[in-house]
Each structure stands twice: as structure tokens, then as C-alpha cells.
């Protein structure tokens, strides 16, 4: 049953309308959670006893940083599926995710710099956490540039897929960098083994924002993959027969 | 609610530049991304329409 469904929706023809129905749901969810998360983070969560109001950057910094890593892992997953099972849709999903990932990596560095300046006294240091996140941004940009530079989409998917897979090694390096090396960056505030060291409202706000960004990333990827499907499958009958695409009968019969 | 006044809120305890610089650029990046994706989708549709139109035109030429 499940396998049948997966095979069904692995075909771009069937995934296109499904993605069209799903992205608005994810977009609505993301907006609703963002409103709730921003309310909690900016109006309810108390002032930090060490960092004053400056700590509120956490409500964007941590979610975008997590997403920058999660989206890369998602790309590596689709790359693996694409390279092993040769599924056409996986390459398209990979490409649809990359821009959002790149934006998250950039925002992670940007908000990090704006947090670092008042707290550490510097916008930037070449330490393990910051440098590996910068490498992640370059991996995203490299992936986008590489896949755009190759004209044949299947070959572009393959080359990009290999880059996505090899680059995935960088993700655990980012995550564990604060443990493995001495760094200016603080350790994780939320850890799977120790739980959280944060005040409850702060933690809730941060997690709500994280889920909001997650839903946003899914909505963007689903939206973007539809444009990619249209261009890639433009010679397929089902695409030319789409209501917005096929010429109106009056025009065609002239 | 933890703020005493609107200006209190915008001042962010002296961290206004850093906090609003973070939230503002993040919001701007998301707006740009959404507009960009919408533009790409419109472009894809326009591309398909041009191809479809070109196809009917050439067919007409041959049949004429």
C-alpha cells in the first residue's frame, strides 16, 4: 500500500498536483506558527539575565541554523535516492531545496554576526562552528552553480547529487564543532542527551519558530519543485494538456 | 507582556540594531525568496505557453 503510493507519487505527473495541493497547507501552518512564535519570543519570553534583550536573536538564529543543516541532509537524502534508484523526481526535489538552504545558511551567518558583535565583541571569528557553517553556505552555492552549469538535467542531477552527498560530511562537523574544538560559540542550549538549559517560555518560542521555519522550507520546496517539473517535463503530454498551458481551442483551430 | 511602552519594545534594551537587524533581514530574505519563486513559476508557465503557441503555428504552416 505505502510502496504503491510512493511509486505513484514518484512520478512527476502525479507529484505535480499533489505538491500544488500541499504547499498552501504548509504555508498556512508556517505563518500561523510564526505569528505564535514571534508573539512568545518578542512579547512573552522574559529578559535574559546575562544578555538582556539581545538574546532574542536566538528566535531566528537557532531555527535558520538548524534548517540550514536539515535542508542539506534532506538534499543528501534525495541525492542518494536519485543516484541509487535513478528516480527523476529526487533530482528535482534536491534542486528545489537548495535555494532555501542557501538562504538559511546565509541568515545563520548574518544573525550570528549580529549576535556576536554585542556579546563577543566581534562580528566574525575563524573558529570551527562559524567556519564550518560558512563552508555549508559555499556548498549550497556550489551545488546551485554546478547544477546550473550543466545543460543536460540528468547529468546535472548526478553531478549535483555527488556534491550533495560528499558535502553532507560537513553537517556533523558543524553540529559537533562546539564539542570537538574550543570555540567562542556557546554550546548547544538544547541537547538530545541533557535536555534543555533554557527557561520554558524561551524554549517554547524557539521550538515553535523552528517548526515554523521547517514548514516554510517544505512549502518553498514544494512550490519550487512544481516550476522545475513543468520545465523538465515540458514535452510530456500531461504538461502540454494543463489548463494554463495548452492553447485555447479557438486559437488552435484557426 | 513584558514591555512598558512601544518605544521600550523598539529599543530592545539597547540591542535594537542587532535584534531588528536579525529579524528584519530574515523577513526580507523570505519575502524576496517567495517573490523570486513566484516569478520563476510564472516564467515556466510563459515558457510552456510560447512553446505550445510555436507548435500550433508550425503545424499551420505545414498544413497550409
Contacts between the chains, C-beta under 8 A, distances in Angstrom:
chain1	res1	chain2	res2	distance
A	42	B	9	7.6
A	43	B	1	5.7
A	43	B	2	6.7
A	43	B	3	7.1
A	44	B	1	7.5
A	44	B	2	7.1
A	45	B	2	7.7
A	46	B	2	6.3
A	47	B	2	6.9
A	47	B	13	6.8
A	52	B	13	4.5
A	52	B	14	7.1
A	52	B	15	6.4
A	53	B	12	4.3
A	53	B	13	3.5
A	53	B	14	7.5
A	53	B	15	5.1
A	53	B	19	6.5
A	54	B	12	7.4
A	54	B	13	7.2
A	54	B	15	3.8
A	54	B	18	5.8
A	54	B	19	6.6
A	56	B	12	7.0
A	56	B	15	7.7
A	56	B	19	5.3
A	57	B	18	6.3
A	57	B	19	5.9
A	57	B	22	4.6
A	60	B	22	5.3
A	60	B	23	6.0
A	60	B	26	4.8
A	61	B	22	6.7
A	64	B	26	6.7
A	99	B	33	6.9
A	99	B	36	7.8
A	99	B	37	8.0
A	100	B	33	6.8
A	103	B	29	5.4
A	103	B	30	7.8
A	103	B	33	5.7
A	106	B	29	7.3
A	107	B	25	7.0
A	107	B	26	5.3
A	107	B	29	5.9
A	110	B	22	7.2
A	110	B	25	5.7
A	110	B	26	7.9
A	111	B	22	4.1
A	111	B	25	7.6
A	111	B	26	6.8
A	114	B	17	7.8
A	114	B	18	4.5
A	114	B	19	8.0
A	114	B	21	4.9
A	114	B	22	4.9
A	115	B	18	6.6
A	115	B	22	7.1
A	117	B	18	6.5
A	118	B	15	6.0
A	118	B	18	5.3
A	216	B	30	7.1
A	220	B	33	6.5
A	220	B	34	7.6
A	220	B	37	6.3
A	223	B	37	5.4
A	223	B	41	7.2
A	224	B	37	5.3
A	224	B	40	7.1
A	226	B	41	6.7
A	227	B	37	7.4
A	227	B	40	4.9
A	227	B	41	4.4
A	227	B	43	7.7
A	227	B	44	4.3
A	230	B	41	7.9
A	230	B	44	4.5
A	230	B	45	7.0
A	230	B	48	6.1
A	231	B	44	5.2
A	231	B	47	6.7
A	231	B	48	8.0
A	234	B	47	7.3
A	234	B	48	5.6
A	234	B	51	6.3
A	239	B	48	6.6
A	240	B	48	7.4
A	240	B	52	6.0
A	242	B	48	7.7
A	244	B	45	5.7
A	244	B	49	7.8
A	245	B	45	6.6
A	245	B	48	4.5
A	245	B	49	6.1
A	245	B	52	6.0
A	246	B	52	6.1
A	247	B	49	7.7
A	247	B	52	5.2
A	247	B	53	5.9
A	247	B	56	5.5
A	251	B	53	7.7
A	251	B	56	6.9
A	252	B	56	5.2
A	254	B	60	7.4
